[in-house]
């Protein structure tokens, strides 16, 4: 066979010199990695970051962090329970209102006989900054504004004392009412219901209201609470028989009572007189004398009238779950 002058072809991957070079390169590249690792291992303790203070304590003592979280939660719940909550902001209103009712009087009569009489006695009180007066049919209103930092309770007492000194008011006018102007923020609502008569529910409601007011609450009002009403029905024939009128019956009831004549009722020869009061009963009205007869005997309401004890029908009766109910609205002054 004829030999050629060329060397046989050997793959580069299998060439001994190339394999030796690759091993040498690998060794050269691996040596720095090992040295770097050793250096890093030696320098690691020196480069360690130190965390001190509260965080280090919490990392080392996990129970301390849990205890702190529990304490923060407890104090947060306590603070939320004692946080002051109100619907309206606290307002500094320094006003005292004087109200005087005069049923049936015109605005001109009220201005002349009430406002012009009461205003001079309250206008120059200490601390009064301005005064506003309003006259309308049946009532008069005087609003007194006071300067800043005035003790409003003392101011209210001063106004009451000044109004009480006025002695020349009309005889038919109602006693003056002096109140301090306040805003009320609703606090709670209490419902009373059950299979009881309305009179029993009213008694329970009054007892709860008085107890709340005694504890320092500013205002407790009712919803579904109907005023007691006494109704007196009179036959017109009996009135003519004894020569009486509805005005005569009203005058007989007037001492100690608030009477409200209602005029004629639908139907023939019927009329009624209603008396609204909480301190009377049907038997007391029946024994009230109306007229002295020629024989010397007293003619009483029970002899000529029919008396019924009920409640004011102009106010709706409340119900809760199908039973009569009265709701108490509790408010605080702001």
Secondary structure, DSSP 8 states (H G I E B T S, - for coil): ----SS-----GGG-HHHHHHHHHHHHHHHHHHHHHHHHHHHHHTTT-----SHHHHHHH-HHHHHHHHHHHHHHHHHHHHT----SS------EEEEEEE-TT--HHHHIIIIIHHHHHHHTTSTTEEEEEEEEETTEEEEEEEE-TT--HHHHHHHHHHHHHT---S-TTS---EEEE---EEEEEEEEEESSS-HHHHHHHHHHHHHHHHHTT-SEEEEES---EEEEEEEEHHHHHHTT--HHHHHHHHHTT--EEEEEE-SSTTEEEEEE--SS--HHHHHTSEEEE-TTS-EEEHHHHEEEEEEE-TTS--EEETTEEEEEEEEEEE-
